[in-house]
Amino acid sequence: MSNADRVAIVTGAARGLGAAIAKRLAAAGHPVVLADVLDRVEETAAAIVAQGHAARAIRLDVADEAAIAALPQVLGDWWDRLGVVVNNAGISPKVDGRKRMVEEIPLEEWQRVLAVNLTGPFLLSRQAIPVLKARGWGRIVMMTSQAAHVPSTITGAYYGTSKAGLMGFARNLAAELGPFGITVNSVAPGRIMSDMVAGAAPGMNEAFLQRIPLGRLGEPEEVAEVVHFLASDAAAYLTGTTIDVGGGSYMP
Ligand SMILES: NC(=O)c1ccc[n+]([C@@H]2O[C@H](COP(=O)([O-])OP(=O)(O)OC[C@H]3O[C@@H](n4cnc5c(N)ncnc54)[C@H](O)[C@@H]3O)[C@@H](O)[C@H]2O)c1
């Protein structure tokens, strides 16, 4: 099966890491579905098409069960040729660029973070399993975070909690799907330059730099390269694992 016959769906693909991942997978020959809540996803997909690759955009809230259930109908034969699922969409609410302490977190905000960062990947993976099983090949990648391993001064407790949950989900799913030729892995970025990171309060990214042995923030393309590897045949014997992409800021 060539990559042209392995459609990839990337959530949160309008900008940042998701856009870079969509571009990388498209360059590797995968037809790519870019899914996002932002209108801008149309432009991001159009730029990939303009480079001669196959891509399409859909407006999708990953936490919306009905919208996920409608994907086979919305995407038609693209869905039937699904091979790669990248659960990248995520949110990290801040107030003036700073995290809320636990005693300040409204229940609604806690629930929304878990809905987008954890339940979203569950919904999309669940929807994708039958088609991946039928094809006898599949790659599911979860975008987790260094905040899943260690507490963060930058992101709220709900963020690290959701990402730790996502890593646990990935391991459980990897165990269930291994017998069907489907691998499930996590990528845990450290601090990568994106709109999410640019929104941090002044001085925060500079302070974090001191914890990065490689001495700089990462680029979205550097995360995309790792996702591309996990989606490839070269990563056939990797499942249930996490690859940390943080310039050495976290070493297990
Ligand atoms: N940038 C980093 O340093 C970093 C570090 C660790 C983990 N991550 C994770 O990487 C992923 C991408 O982060 P980023 O830095 O590119 O952030 P970003 O905010 O720049 O991009 C996230 C994208 O997800 C989309 N999105 C948000 N909620 C959505 C929903 N409900 N349904 C569909 N799309 C939705 C947004 O519209 C946006 O386009 C996130 O899961 C984030 O938690 C990022």
The ligand as an ORCA input file, in Angstrom:
! r2SCAN-3c Opt
* xyz 0 1
  N       3.629     24.271     21.215
  C       4.109     23.562     22.217
  O       5.139     23.899     22.817
  C       3.412     22.314     22.670
  C       4.005     21.571     23.692
  C       3.408     20.396     24.097
  C       2.243     19.970     23.501
  N       1.669     20.718     22.527
  C       0.428     20.217     21.946
  O       0.521     20.221     20.544
  C      -0.770     20.431     19.980
  C      -0.716     21.606     19.013
  O      -0.317     22.761     19.744
  P       0.105     24.142     19.074
  O       1.227     24.650     19.870
  O       0.225     24.001     17.618
  O      -1.192     24.998     19.496
  P      -2.067     26.046     18.678
  O      -2.999     26.632     19.669
  O      -1.192     26.952     17.902
  O      -2.862     25.094     17.666
  C      -3.864     24.225     18.113
  C      -4.901     24.064     17.027
  O      -5.939     23.217     17.537
  C      -7.179     23.789     17.162
  N      -8.240     23.362     18.074
  C      -8.451     23.780     19.350
  N      -9.548     23.209     19.846
  C     -10.050     22.410     18.870
  C     -11.181     21.568     18.786
  N     -12.041     21.445     19.810
  N     -11.389     20.874     17.643
  C     -10.541     21.022     16.601
  N      -9.468     21.812     16.610
  C      -9.220     22.506     17.742
  C      -6.943     25.288     17.225
  O      -7.921     26.007     16.521
  C      -5.552     25.404     16.630
  O      -5.583     25.518     15.226
  C      -1.712     20.645     21.160
  O      -2.333     19.419     21.489
  C      -0.782     21.064     22.266
  O      -1.309     20.766     23.534
  C       2.223     21.879     22.090
*
